[in-house]
Amino acid sequence: MGITRRLFVQTMLYGFAARSLGQGVVEHRGALRPRGKPSGRPFPVRLVDVAASAGLKHPTVYGNSGHRDYIVEAIGCGCAFIDYDNDGWMDIFVLSGNTFGAGTPTATNHL
């Protein structure tokens, strides 16, 4: 089977479009710069776990604990920070997933 002019032009146009519009791997051609020196200043931050005292006591469920069959089981859930009751404090809305099949009765969203 010989190649027709139409097939040749289509192939060339598709190749040009793929090269110019495609989202492919980008080569890094810039020069690597060394990391800057640390400033030596202390980082005055203290992290404290306040989840239990804030009322975040329920587990977040997404998928089975042993394996993940579907992508919605593997990517987890989410949360949103919003001042729901207009008291000036940020409230957290935690989204909980569920398992496929029998499900988990305690899996629910929490505000």
N, C-alpha and C positions, 0 to 999 in steps of 0.2 A: 504494500500500500504506500503510495507516494504522499508526500506532504503537500497540501494545497496552500495557495496564497492566503486564503482566509484563516486557516489554522495557524500558519506562520505568524500572521499579523496579530491574531488573538493571543498567541503564546508570548509574543514580544510585549504586547500591551499589558498582559497580566503580570509578566515578570517585572516590567517597569513600575506598575502600581504596587506590587508587593515590596519592591525595594524602597520606593519613596514613601509609601503610606503604612507599611507594616510595622508592627511593634516587635522587634526582634532583639537579639542580644547586641548590646552596644560595646564596642571596644573602648577600653580606657587608654587614651593616648596622652593624658596629662602627666606631668612630672610629679613623682611622689615627694611629698614634703615631710620632713621628720616632725614628730609630735613635739609641741611646745613644752617648755619646762614647767613643772608645777609651781604654783604661786607660793606655796608654803603656808598660806593662811589657813586657819582652822575652819572647818565647815560646821557652824553652830546649829545643827539640827538634831533633834531627838525624836525618834519615831516610837509611838506608843500604840499598842493594839487595843482599841476601844470598841471592837465589834460586839462583844458580849454585852457590855454596858449600854451600847446604843440600841440593843434589841435585835441584832443580827445573829440569831441563834439557829435558824433552820438551814439545812444543807441545800445547796443548789444541785439539782439533778439534771444531767444531760447524758442520755445514753446509758447503756449497761456498764457496770464497773469493770467487767472482764474484757469486753471487746466493743468496737464501734463498727457497725455495718454501713451506716449512711453518713453522709457529710454533715447533716444537721445534728448528728450525735457527736461528731468530733470537734466542731468549732465552738461549742459551748454556748453560753447565754450572754446577757449583757446587763447593763445598769444605766440609769440616768440620774443626774443630780439636778433637782429642781426645788424651788421654794414653794411647795404645794399648798401649805396653809398660811402663807404670807406672814410668818412670824419673824422673818429676818434670818433664819437658819436654813441651810441647805438640807433638803430631805433627799433620801436615796430610794429609788425605785429599782428593785432587783428582779430581773426576769429569770424565771426558772424554766427549764425545759422539761422533758419527760422521756420515758423510754418507749420504744416501739413495742407493740404487743400488749401485754397486760397493763402496763402503765404503773405509775407510782401515785398513790392517792395523796401523799403529802407534798407532791411537787406543785407548787403554786407560786404566783408572783407575790412579792411583798413590798409594801411601802414603808 
